[in-house]
Amino acid sequence: MLLRSLLAPLLVFASCAPLHGREPGARFEALAIPGEALRGNPLGDPVERRVAIFSPPGVQPSEALPIVYFLPGWGGSPDEFLEGGAGATFAQMLGELPAPGQRVRLVVVDGRTRWGGSQFVNSAATGRYADYVSDDVVRTVEGRYRVAAGQRLIAGHSSGAYGALLLAMQKPRVFAGVVALSPDSAFEVTHRGLVTQPQVRRVTRSQAEAWMPPANARPRDGLVSLVCGLCANYAPLGADQPGRFAWLYDDRGEWQPATWARWLEADPLTLIRKNRDAFAASQRIYLDGAEHDEFLANLGARSMHAVLRERASPCEFYESPGGHSDHLPARLRRGLQWVLSASEKR
C-alpha cells in the first residue's frame, strides 16, 4: 500500500533483476475472470478483468499443483506480469523452486479501484473484492487448472499482503496458508503518520464528500487520494449509502476518533490480538518485513508473529534485507518454500 506504492505502482518490481537463463515456456498467460462479485460496484469499476497465471514449463492443466493467489500492492496489477519485466523475473524465481515437490502455479489478481486499491476487502464503498478473489477468481482458475489437495495458498505484498491475511482469516477452508510480504498492519505505527500529514488534515468532510459517487472527481494530491481510498475500504457508511465513507476530519478540521477506531478495527494486528482463533490451527502463516522498511511494516509483521508464536501457531517471520519493495521475487520464493515445506511435514 502506502504513499510510495500509490505514486509509483511499478515500485513493487523496482528491484527485479533482468532475466537470465529462463526455461523456454516459463511465462505468464492471461485468463479472463467474469467478476460476478463486482457487478454493480458503486465506483463503476470494471467487472470483467484478467489475471496473470504462471505454470511451470511442460506441466499440463490437468496436473494438480499448489496454486498461489498473489495480491499486488496498492495500484499494482497483472499487467506488469503480462506486459512488463516483472513476469519474466517472477517466472525465473518460480522456476528455481525445488522440483517436483514445490512446483507451483502463481495467479496474480487485479484488485484496482478508482481510488487505486481495494485492500481486497468487501466494502459498500468500493465493492466485494474479497468475494471476487475467493469465489470468482478461484472458481474460474480452478475450472481450468487442478489444485493439489490442501495446497491452495494466498500471498501478497503490502496492501496485497493485508488482503491476503484477511482472506486467510475469513476463508480458512479456502486458503491453507498465507505468505504476507510487508503487510499493512500496526496502523498506529504505519498509518497514523500518513493520515495526519498537513495536506490530509486540510481536507474537510464536505470536500471529501465532493469526491464520492455520484461525482467522478478525485483529489489531485496522491496522498489525499490514497487516504480517501483507505477510508473507503476501512470505513464505508453502509449498503444504503453505496460509494460513501466516513472521513477522518469534520468540517472544522477536527480529528474524528470514531473513524480512526474503524481503521484500527480493520488492522490485522488488532484482529489477531482480539481473536485467539483468527487463523485455523492447520493454516501455515509466513510473515515478512524488510529490515529497512520505510513504512515500518516490519514492526507490524514482527508483532503479529510474536502473538501467533505465543499460541503455538505454525508461523514464521523473516526480516529481509533492503526496503519495503526490495527483492520481492526472492522474498516470495523464501515464503513459498517455507509454507510448502511446513505442509509436507504435517
KEMI-58736 format. One record per atom (N, C-alpha, C): residue in three letters; x, y, z. Coordinates in pm, whole numbers, plus 32768, in hexadecimal, padded with zeros to 4 digits. Atoms other than C-alpha are relative to their C-alpha. Layout:
<nodes>
ALAXYZ ...
</nodes>
This chain:
<nodes>
MET80567F8B8000 MET800080008000 MET805880788000 LEU7FB27F8F7FD7 LEU80838147807D LEU8021805F7F8E LEU7FF37F948061 LEU80DB828B7FD0 LEU805F7FDE7F90 ARG7FA0801E8069 ARG820C82127F15 ARG7FC57FA07F99 SER803F805E805D SER814180F47E82 SER7F9880467FAB LEU80657FB9804D LEU802D81E37E19 LEU803F80557F93 LEU7FC47FA48060 LEU811182DC7D70 LEU80517FB77F96 ALA7FB1804C8060 ALA81DC81CD7CC4 ALA7FD67F6F8004 PRO803280887FF9 PRO8110808F7C8E PRO80667F977FD8 LEU7F9E8061802D LEU82357FEA7BE1 LEU806F7FEC8066 LEU7F98800D7F9C LEU830580107D1C LEU80137F71802E VAL7FF580877FCD VAL82B77EAF7D85 VAL805C7FAA7FAC PHE7FA8804D8056 PHE838B7E3B7C63 PHE808780477FEB ALA7F8A7FAF801A ALA84A17F3C7C82 ALA80817FB28014 SER7F8580497FE3 SER859A7E417D0D SER800F7F827FAC CYS7FF9807A8051 CYS85557D317C0B CYS807880077FA1 ALA7F8C80048057 ALA86967CD17B59 ALA7FD97FD17F75 PRO801D80348086 PRO86A27C8F79E1 PRO80037F687FFF LEU800B80928006 LEU86497B2B7983 LEU80757FC47FB6 HIS7F96804B8043 HIS87627A3C7930 HIS7FE27F6C8010 GLY800B80907FF8 GLY874878CC78DF GLY7F747FCC8019 ARG8089802C7FE9 ARG85CF78B578E5 ARG7FE17F887FA9 GLU80298074804E GLU853E77687878 GLU7F9D802A7F94 PRO80637FE28067 PRO84827775772E PRO7F737FE08031 GLY808980167FD7 GLY830F7797776D GLY7FDF8030808B ALA80187FCE7F79 ALA833A782A78CA ALA7FCF808F7FF7 ARG80397F7A8011 ARG824E795278B1 ARG7F758004803E PHE80887FEB7FD0 PHE810779E37929 PHE7FA1800A7F8A GLU80697FF88065 GLU7FC979BF7861 GLU7F83803D803E ALA80787FBC7FD0 ALA7E847A82787D ALA7F897FA28000 LEU807F80477FFA LEU7D3779EE78E6 LEU7F968064802C ALA806C7FA37FE0 ALA7BF47ABA78E7 ALA7FAC7FCA8073 ILE805480227F8D ILE7B297ABA7A2A ILE7F7D804F7FF3 PRO807E7FB88013 PRO79B57B0F7A04 PRO7FE48067806D GLY800F7F9F7F94 GLY79AD7BB97B59 GLY7F718018802D GLU808B7FF07FD5 GLU78487B757BC7 GLU7FF6804E8082 ALA80067FBC7F7F ALA78977BF57D24 ALA800E80977FF2 LEU7FE97F718013 LEU78F47D4A7C96 LEU7F8E80457FB5 ARG806F7FC38049 ARG77B07D817BD8 ARG7FB980668059 GLY80447F987FB4 GLY770A7EC47C44 GLY805880458067 ASN7FAB7FBE7F9D ASN783C7F3C7D03 ASN7FEB80987FFA PRO802C7F737FFB PRO77FD80A37D75 PRO805B80637FBA LEU7FA57FA58044 LEU792D81387CC8 LEU7FFB7FF17F68 GLY80088017808F GLY78D180B27B72 GLY80807FC87FC5 ASP7F8380398030 ASP7A1E7FFE7B59 ASP7FE77F827FAD PRO801680738058 PRO7A4E7EE77A58 PRO7FDB7F82804C VAL802C807E7FC5 VAL79A17DA07AA6 VAL80557F8D7FCB GLU7FAC8069803A GLU7A507CB779B3 GLU809180317FFD ARG7F737FDF7FFC ARG7BC87CB879E9 ARG804F7F837FDE ARG7FAE8075801B ARG7CEA7BD579A5 ARG80637FEB8073 VAL7F9480237FA6 VAL7DDF7B207A85 VAL80777FD47FAB ALA7F8780348041 ALA7F457AC27A2B ALA80247F7D8044 ILE7FE780867FC7 ILE7F93794F7A59 ILE80857FCB7FCE PHE7F8480478020 PHE80E878AB7A66 PHE7FEC7F6C801B SER7FFA80927FEE SER80FF77327A31 SER808B7FD17FDB PRO7F7B80328024 PRO824876737A32 PRO80017FC87F73 PRO7FF980348089 PRO82BE761778D2 PRO7FE87F697FFE GLY8017808E8013 GLY824274C77859 GLY7F927FC58055 VAL806980327FA8 VAL813174A87961 VAL7F7880157FBE GLN80847FF7803C GLN7FD5745F78DF GLN7F9A80378064 PRO80677FCC7FA4 PRO7E9E750B796E PRO7FC37F948059 SER803C806C7FB2 SER7E2473B779E5 SER80587FCF8071 GLU7FA6802B7F94 GLU7F5573857AC4 GLU7FE88057807B ALA801E7FB77F84 ALA7F0373E47C2A ALA807F803A803D LEU7F8F7FBB7FC1 LEU7FF174E67CBD LEU7FCB805D806C PRO80287F917FA8 PRO7FEA75DA7DDF PRO7FE2807C7FAC ILE80207F828044 ILE7F43771C7D6A ILE800B80708065 VAL7FE87F8C7FA9 VAL7FB378667E01 VAL7FBB80797FC1 TYR80447F87802E TYR7ECC79927DDB TYR804A8077803B PHE7FAA7F937FD5 PHE7FA97AC77DE8 PHE7FB980857FED LEU80437F7F8001 LEU7F187C1D7E40 LEU8069806E8002 PRO7F997F968007 PRO7FF17D467DD1 PRO7FE380728061 GLY80127F8A7FAD GLY80277E857E95 GLY7FA780687FBF TRP805C7F95802B TRP7F5A7FC57E70 TRP801F802E7F72 GLY7FF07FD4808A GLY7F2680167D01 GLY80417F9A7FA5 GLY7FC380688053 GLY7FD97EDB7C89 GLY7F987FA77FC0 SER80608051804A SER7F397DE97B96 SER80467F917FB4 PRO7FC480678055 PRO7F6F7CB87AB9 PRO804580387F85 ASP7FC77FC9807C ASP7FCF7DA2799D ASP80987FFD8002 GLU7F6E7FFE7FFA GLU81357DBF7A18 GLU803B7F767FE9 PHE7FD180898014 PHE81557C447A0F PHE7FEA7FD27F70 LEU8020802A8088 LEU80B97C2378B7 LEU804A80547F97 GLU7FCB7FA58064 GLU81547D4F780C GLU8088803B8024 GLY7F837FC47FD4 GLY82867DB578D8 GLY80667F99802B GLY7F9280577FD8 GLY83C77D297966 GLY7FE47FAD807A ALA801A804A7F86 ALA832D7CB17AAA ALA7FDE7F6E7FE4 GLY80268089801F GLY82957B7E7A05 GLY80777FA77FE8 ALA7F89804F801C ALA83E57B077985 ALA804E7FE2807F THR7FB180127F86 THR84907B3C7AD4 THR7FBB7FA28061 PHE8048805B7FA7 PHE83817A937BA0 PHE7FFB7F737FC5 ALA7FFE8084803D ALA837379757AA4 ALA80847FBA801B GLN7F7E803A7FE2 GLN84E7793F7AD4 GLN80047FD28091 MET800180237F73 MET84BA79417C4D MET7FB07F828019 LEU805480757FEB LEU839F78467C3F LEU80407F837FC4 GLY7FBB8072803C GLY846B77697B5A GLY80727FCD8055 GLU7F9280297FA9 GLU857A775E7C63 GLU7FD27FBB807F LEU8031804D7F8E LEU849876C47D6A LEU80237F6D7FEC PRO7FDA808C800F PRO850675617DB4 PRO7F927FAE7FBD ALA806080558047 ALA845D74697CCC ALA800F7F708033 PRO80857FD7802B PRO837C73B07CCE PRO7FA6802E8072 GLY80597FEC7F8F GLY82F473DD7E2E GLY7FD3808F8014 GLN80257F767FE9 GLN82ED75587E27 GLN7FE5804D7F7F ARG802E7FBA8078 ARG828675A67CC3 ARG7F758038801C VAL807F7FBF7FE3 VAL816476997CCF VAL7FCC80497F84 ARG803B7F9E805A ARG8073775F7BFD ARG7FEC807F8050 LEU80147F7F7FC0 LEU806878D07C50 LEU7F98804E7FB2 VAL806D7FB5803E VAL7F2F799E7C0A VAL8002808D8039 VAL7FFA7F757FD5 VAL7F517B1A7C19 VAL7F7880417FE7 VAL808A7FD08001 VAL7E057BC47C69 VAL7FFB80987FF0 ASP80167F708014 ASP7D817D1C7C06 ASP7F9980318065 GLY805B7FC97F9C GLY7CEC7DD57D2F GLY7FFA80977FFC ARG7FFE7F6F800A ARG7D027F3A7CAD ARG7F73803B8004 THR807C7FB48001 THR7BF1803A7CE6 THR801D808D7FCD ARG7FEE7F748028 ARG7BB981A37C81 ARG805E8048805F TRP7FA77FC27F9E TRP7C7182027DC0 TRP808F7FCD7FF5 GLY7F7B803C800C GLY7D9781217D6B GLY80017F71802B GLY7FFE80897FCD GLY7D647FEC7E40 GLY7F877FE28055 SER8075802E7FB5 SER7C5B7F207EF0 SER80237FC38086 GLN7FD4804E7F8C GLN7D2C7E818005 GLN7FC77F717FFC PHE803A80858014 PHE7C767D4B7F7E PHE7F9C7FDD806E VAL806980167F9D VAL7B597D768075 VAL7F78801B7FC1 ASN80887FDB8027 ASN79E17D878052 ASN7FDD80848043 SER80247F7D7FCB SER79737EF0807A SER7F8D803A7FAF ALA80707FC08044 ALA782F7FA1802B ALA802B807D7FB6 ALA7FCF7F888043 ALA790480C87FB9 ALA80567FE17F86 THR7FAD80248073 THR79D380087EB8 THR7FCC7F887FB4 GLY802E80798042 GLY794E7EAC7E70 GLY80277F858050 ARG7FE9807F7FB8 ARG79647D3E7ED6 ARG80807FBE7FCD TYR7F8180318034 TYR7AD37D027E94 TYR80317F818047 ALA7FDE807E7FBE ALA7B017BF27F9A ALA7FB57F8D7FBD ASP804E80678045 ASP79E67B2C7EF8 ASP80337FEB7F72 TYR7FCA800B8087 TYR7A7B7B767DA4 TYR80767FA07FFE VAL7F8B80597FFB VAL7BC07AC97E08 VAL7FD77F738024 SER801A80877FCB SER7B3779A57ED0 SER7F997FB37FAF ASP80688043804E ASP7A10795C7DEC ASP801D80067F6A ASP7FF47FF48091 ASP7A3679E57C8B ASP80887FD27FCC VAL7F7B80228034 VAL7BAE79C97C5E VAL801F7F6E8018 VAL7FE2808D7FE2 VAL7BD5787A7D0E VAL7FAE7FA37FA8 ARG805680588050 ARG7AAC77E07C59 ARG802A7FFE7F6E THR7FDC7FFB808E THR7B1878577B00 THR80877FBD7FE8 VAL7F7B803B8012 VAL7C8777F97B29 VAL7FFB7F698011 GLU8000808F7FE5 GLU7C3E76A57BBC GLU7F9B7FB37FAD GLY804E80428068 GLY7B3D765F7AB2 GLY80577FD97F8B ARG7FA3801D806D ARG7C6A765379CB ARG807A7FB2802F TYR7F87803F7FCB TYR7D8A75E37AAB TYR7FDF7FB58081 ARG8015804F7F86 ARG7D9074D67BB6 ARG805B80328070 VAL7FB27FDA7F8C VAL7E0175327D13 VAL80197F848054 ALA7FDF80707FA9 ALA7EB574387DF1 ALA7FB2800C8083 ALA805180017F87 ALA7DEC73D37F23 ALA804880488072 GLY7FC97FB87F8F GLY7E2374C38044 GLY8072805E7FDD GLN7F8E7FAF802D GLN7F1375987F77 GLN7FD580807FB8 ARG802A7F7F8035 ARG7E4D76CE7F20 ARG8030806C8063 LEU7FC17F9C7FAA LEU7F1377F67FAA LEU7FDC808D7FD2 ILE80147F74801E ILE7EE2796D7FBB ILE807E804C8029 ALA7F867FB57FE5 ALA80077A617FA9 ALA7FEC808F7FD0 GLY800A7F76802E GLY803F7BD37F7A GLY806F80568039 HIS7F9E7F9E7FD3 HIS81177D047FAA HIS7FBA80818027 SER80307F7E7FD3 SER80C47E3E8073 SER7F697FFE800E SER809280067FFB SER7F517E868039 SER7FCD7F757FDD GLY802680888024 GLY7F3C7D337F91 GLY80187F9D8070 ALA7FE680577F8D ALA7FD97C8F80C2 ALA7F968015806C TYR80717FE47FA6 TYR7ED17D3C8196 TYR7F877FAC7FD6 GLY8072804D8031 GLY7DC37CA580B9 GLY80147F6A8010 ALA7FE4808F7FF2 ALA7E6E7B5180C2 ALA7FE97FD28090 LEU801580257F73 LEU7E6F7B4D823F LEU7F6C7FFA8022 LEU808E80007FDF LEU7D017BAD8257 LEU7FB67F8F7FBC LEU804380708045 LEU7C967AB18150 LEU80227F7B8042 ALA7FDC807C7FBB ALA7D5879A08204 ALA7FB17FF18081 MET804E80067F85 MET7CA579FB8347 MET7F6D7FE37FE3 GLN808F800C801D GLN7B4E7A1482A8 GLN7FDC7F7F7FB9 LYS801C80748054 LYS7B6D78E581C2 LYS80647F8F801C PRO7F9C80687FE0 PRO7C3977DA827A PRO7FEA7F7D7FB3 ARG8019807A804D ARG7B9076C481B5 ARG802680107F6D VAL7FDA7FE5808B VAL7BEF776B806E VAL809880047FF4 PHE7F707FEA800B PHE7D5A77CD80B3 PHE80497FB98072 ALA7FB980527F9E ALA7E4276D88160 ALA80778046803E GLY7F8D7FB97FCB GLY7F5B77D08195 GLY800A808A7FC3 VAL7FF37F76802D VAL7FC679398169 VAL8092802A8005 VAL7F7B7FC18003 VAL810779EE8106 VAL7FE780967FF5 ALA801B7F717FFA ALA80F57B5D816D ALA8083804C8004 LEU7F847FB5800D LEU82137C3C80F8 LEU7FE68093801E SER80127F747FD6 SER82257D8F81A9 SER7F6C80258008 PRO80907FE47FFC PRO80B27D858202 PRO7FE080838047 ASP80377F8E7FB7 ASP7FF07EBC8264 ASP7FCB7FCC8085 SER802F80267F7B SER7FBF7E9683DC SER803A80618064 ALA7FD17FA57F97 ALA80057F428529 ALA7FE780917FD5 PHE80237F80803D PHE7F4C807384A5 PHE802B80788054 GLU7FD47F907FAE GLU7FA5814E85CF GLU809280247FE2 VAL7F737FE98023 VAL810F8128855F VAL800F80247F6D THR7FE77FF3808F THR80F3810E83E5 THR7FA380627FB9 HIS80637FAF8046 HIS7FB881D28387 HIS7FE680878041 ARG80237F847FB9 ARG7F8F82DE8491 ARG804C80777FC4 GLY7FB37F928039 GLY80A683AE83FB GLY7FCD802E7F79 LEU80367FDD8082 LEU800283A382A4 LEU7F848057800E VAL80827FBC7FF8 VAL7EAA84158312 VAL80078083804C THR7FF17F7F7FBA THR7F32853883DF THR805E805F7FB7 GLN7FB07FA58051 GLN800285D182C8 GLN7FAF807F7FE2 PRO80487F818012 PRO7FAA8742828A PRO7F9B80007F8F GLN805D7FFA8071 GLN7F0C870C8135 GLN7F837FAC8018 VAL807580507FDB VAL7E25860281C6 VAL7FAD804B8067 ARG80467FB97F95 ARG7DCC86CF82F9 ARG7FB180777FCA ARG80467F8C803A ARG7D6387F1821A ARG7F7D7FDA7FBB VAL8079802C8046 VAL7C52871F8175 VAL7F8D7FF28063 THR8075800B7FA8 THR7B018752821D THR7FA57F907FD0 ARG806080688026 ARG79E78659821C ARG7FB480267F82 SER804B7FD48077 SER79278729811B SER80557FF17F82 GLN7FA880108074 GLN7A5487298032 GLN800D7F6D7FDB ALA7FF5808F801D ALA7A7C85B18053 ALA7F807FCC7FC1 GLU8080802E8038 GLU790A857E800C GLU7FF080287F6F ALA800B7FD2808B ALA792F86427EC8 ALA80487FA37F9F TRP7FBA80618056 TRP7A11852B7E44 TRP7FB97F797FFC MET804480817FF9 MET791F84127E99 MET7F957FF67F95 PRO806B800E8062 PRO7820837E7DA6 PRO7F83804D802D PRO7FF580138092 PRO776783F47CE1 PRO806980577FBD ALA7F977FAC803D ALA788584EC7CAD ALA806D7FA87FC5 ASN7F908048803E ASN799F847B7BCC ASN80878041801D ALA7F847FB97FE2 ALA7AA085747C4C ALA80507FB6806A ARG7FA780387F9B ARG7BCC85037D16 ARG8064806B8029 PRO7F9B7F9E7FD6 PRO7CCB85C67DE1 PRO807D7FF67FAC ARG7F857FFF804E ARG7E04862F7D2A ARG80777FCD8051 ASP7F9180297FAB ASP7EE485E87E52 ASP7FFF7F688013 GLY7FFB80917FF8 GLY7F59847E7E52 GLY7FE77FC9808A LEU801580317F78 LEU7F6084577FCB LEU7F6E800E8029 VAL808D7FEF7FDF VAL7E0384E77FF2 VAL7FAC7F957FBB SER804980688048 SER7D8383F87EE7 SER80117F788043 LEU7FE6807D7FBA LEU7E2882D77F9A LEU7FAE7FF48080 VAL804A80047F81 VAL7D8A833180E9 VAL7F6B7FF57FE5 CYS808D80138025 CYS7C3683568041 CYS7FE47F6E7FE0 GLY8014808C8024 GLY7C6081FB7FAF GLY80037FA5807A LEU7FFA80537F88 LEU7CC1816980FF LEU7F8480148057 CYS807E7FEA7FB9 CYS7B97821081A6 CYS7F8E7FB27FBF ALA806980498046 ALA7ABB8177809A ALA80067F6B8020 ASN7FF1808E7FE1 ASN7B48801F80EE ASN7FE77FE18093 TYR8008801B7F6F TYR7B50803E8269 TYR7F84803A8043 ALA806E7FBB7FBC ALA7A2D812882B9 ALA7F8E80247FA3 PRO80747FE38055 PRO7911810881BC PRO7F8780238056 LEU80767FD87FB3 LEU77CA81A78228 LEU7F947F958000 GLY8062806C7FFE GLY76FD807481CA GLY7FBD7FEB7F7B ALA80408026807E ALA76327FC980BD ALA7F9980667FD2 ASP80657F9D8025 ASP752C80DD80C8 ASP803E80817FCC GLN7FB97F8C8035 GLN763781DC8065 GLN80787FD07FAE PRO7F93803E804C PRO7702812A7F58 PRO806580677FCD GLY7F947FAA802F GLY785281C47F03 GLY802D806A8063 ARG7FE27F957FA1 ARG785682A58034 ARG80467FC8807C PHE7FB0802D7F8E PHE793C82948160 PHE800F806F8067 ALA7FE57F9F7F96 ALA7988833F82AB ALA808A803B7FEC TRP7F807FBC800E TRP7A9D84418297 TRP803C8016808B LEU7FB87FF87F81 LEU7BA5847283A4 LEU7FFA808A8042 TYR800B7F787FCA TYR7B5D85E883D6 TYR7F7580367FE3 ASP80837FC58018 ASP7A1D86AF83FB ASP801080857FB5 ASP7FFB7F85804E ASP79C587FB8357 ASP804E806F8045 ARG7FAA7FA07FBA ARG7A8988B78460 ARG80927FD37FFF GLY7F7980368003 GLY7BBD87E2841B GLY80257FB5807E GLU7FE5804A7F85 GLU7B9887278565 GLU800A7F6B7FE4 TRP7FE980908009 TRP7C1C85C4857E TRP7F877FB38031 GLN807480517FDE GLN7B0C84B98589 GLN802C7F788038 PRO7FD1807D7FC3 PRO7B6D83A88683 PRO7FAD7F857FD8 ALA805580738022 ALA7A4482CE8623 ALA80277FC57F78 THR7FD480328083 THR7ABB82B884BA THR80857FB8800D TRP7F7F80417FEC TRP7C1E82688526 TRP7FEF7F7A8048 ALA8019807F7FBB ALA7B94815C860E ALA7FD77F947F9D ARG802680618065 ARG7AFD80B484DD ARG807B7FCF7FB3 TRP7F81802B803C TRP7C5580B2843A TRP80447F988059 LEU7FBA805B7FA4 LEU7CE6800E8570 LEU7FB97F7A800A GLU804B807E7FFD GLU7BD17F0A8572 GLU80217FA97F87 ALA7FDD8049807B ALA7C417EAA8412 ALA80947FD97FFC ASP7F71801B7FFA ASP7DB17E8F8478 ASP80187F6B801B PRO7FE8808F7FE6 PRO7E2F7D25845A PRO803A7FE4808A LEU7FC780147F7B LEU7EF87D4E859A LEU7F928004806A THR80717FF97FA4 THR7DBC7DB78653 THR7FAD7F807FF8 LEU805380778013 LEU7CF97C9485BF LEU80417F85803E ILE7FBA80747FC8 ILE7E027B988624 ILE800480068097 ARG7FFD7FF27F6E ARG7E217C228783 ARG7F7A7FE3803F LYS808580117FC7 LYS7CAA7C2087B8 LYS7FCA7F727FF3 ASN803B80818020 ASN7C637ACB8726 ASN806A7F938005 ARG7F9F806C7FF1 ARG7D2779A0879F ARG7FF97F9F7F8B ASP8014805D8070 ASP7C9778D9867E ASP7FFB804C7F7C ALA80017FB1807C ALA7CDF79DF8573 ALA80257FA97F88 PHE7FDA80618067 PHE7D8978CC84A5 PHE7FDB7F74802F ALA8018808C7FDE ALA7D2D775E8497 ALA80837FBE802A ALA7F8980447FCD ALA7E1E76748549 ALA80517FC07F8F SER7FBC8045806E SER7E7175CE83FD SER804380607F9E GLN7FC97FA18061 GLN7ECD770E8343 GLN80928022801E ARG7F747FD77FF1 ARG803C77668305 ARG800A80957FE1 ILE7FFD7F6F800A ILE808D78D78333 ILE8090802F7FF8 TYR7F797FCA8014 TYR81C8797B82A8 TYR7FF880977FFA LEU7FFF7F6F7FF7 LEU82097AE58306 LEU808B80347FE3 ASP7F817FC9802C ASP831A7BB7826A ASP7FFD80988011 GLY7FF47F6F7FF8 GLY83947D1882AE GLY808E80287FDE ALA7F7B7FD7802B ALA84B77DD08211 ALA804A80468073 GLU7FAE7FCB7F94 GLU85D47E3182F7 GLU7FFD80988005 HIS80017F6D8007 HIS85CE7F9B827F HIS7F7E80327FC1 ASP80827FDA8038 ASP845C7FB6822F ASP7FE180918022 GLU80187F717FEB GLU8416812881FF GLU7F78801B803C PHE80847FF07FC6 PHE82B080F18276 PHE7FEF7FB08081 LEU7FFD804B7F82 LEU830D801783A3 LEU7FA27F887FFF ALA805680778008 ALA823D7EF48323 ALA80407F898045 ASN7FBC806E7FBB ASN83457E0D83B9 ASN7FD87FFB8093 LEU802680007F73 LEU82DB7E7C8516 LEU7F797FBD8015 GLY808180427FF6 GLY81747E1284DB GLY800A7F6B7FE9 ALA7FF08090801C ALA81DD7CC48443 ALA80417FBA8077 ARG7FBC803D7F8D ARG82C67C818568 ARG7F9F7FF48077 SER806080037F91 SER81B37CD88663 SER7F997F917FEC MET8060806C801A MET80BA7BEE85BA MET80407F798018 HIS7FBA807E7FEC HIS81BB7AD985BB HIS800E7FE08094 ALA7FF080167F71 ALA81FA7B09872F ALA7F7E7FCE803F VAL8080802C7FCA VAL80867AE5877B VAL7FE37F707FD7 LEU801E80878032 LEU806279B086A2 LEU805D7F98803C ARG7FA2805E7FC5 ARG819A790C8730 ARG7FD67FDB808E GLU8031801D7F79 GLU8109792A888F GLU7F927F987FFF ARG8070805F800B ARG7FE3785C8812 ARG802B7F7E7FBB ALA7FC980778042 ALA80C777588771 ALA7FC57FEA7F76 SER8031800B8089 SER803977A5861A SER80747FE07FA2 PRO7F97801D8062 PRO80FB771D84EE PRO8021807D7FAF CYS7FE27F808042 CYS819D78668489 CYS809780177FFE GLU7F747FDD8010 GLU82E878FD841F GLU800880957FE5 PHE7FE57F74801F PHE83757A5F8419 PHE808D800C7FCB TYR7F7C7FE9803B TYR84937ACF833C TYR800F80947FE6 GLU7FE37F74801C GLU852B7C298338 GLU806280067F8D SER7FB08003807A SER85AB7C4D81D7 SER8057807E7FF7 PRO7FAE7F888013 PRO86C17D3D8170 PRO7FBA80657FA5 GLY80347F9B805A GLY86747E8580C6 GLY7F8380448034 GLY80757FB17FDF GLY853A7F5980BC GLY7F7D7FBB7FE0 HIS808980338008 HIS83C37F2D80A0 HIS7FE77FA87F85 SER801E8045807E SER83BD7EBB7F35 SER807A7FC07FC0 ASP7F87803B8038 ASP851D7E337F07 ASP7FF97F688000 HIS7FE780918005 HIS856C7CCC7E9B HIS7F807FAD800B LEU807F80477FEF LEU83FF7C627E7D LEU80027F727FCA PRO8002808B802F PRO84367B2F7DA1 PRO80467F9F8061 ALA7FB780567FA4 ALA853A7AA07E90 ALA7FB37FEF8083 ARG804D80087F83 ARG84607AF17FBD ARG7F877FA57FF0 LEU807280588018 LEU83327A487F23 LEU802F7F6F7FF8 ARG7FCC8089800A ARG840479167ECC ARG801C7FC6808A ARG7FE180317F7A ARG847F78F98032 ARG7F807FDE804D GLY807D801A7FBA GLY831F791580BA GLY7FB97F847FCD LEU804180778037 LEU829378117FCC LEU804A7F818028 GLN7FB480767FD7 GLN83AD7721801C GLN7FDF7FDA808F TRP8020801F7F75 TRP8362773F818F TRP7F737FC6800D VAL808A80307FF3 VAL81EA7716816B VAL7FEF7F757FC5 LEU800D8083803E LEU820775F0807D LEU804B7F96804E SER7FB680607FAE SER831075498154 SER7FB67FDF8080 ALA804F80177F87 ALA823A7579828B ALA7F8A7FA67FE1 SER807180538028 SER811974DE81CE SER802A7F6F7FF3 GLU7FD280898014 GLU81E873AC8171 GLU80197FB78084 LYS7FDF803E7F80 LYS8243737282DE LYS7F857FDB8051 ARG807980177FB1 ARG80DD736C8358 ARG7FC77F757FE6 
</nodes>
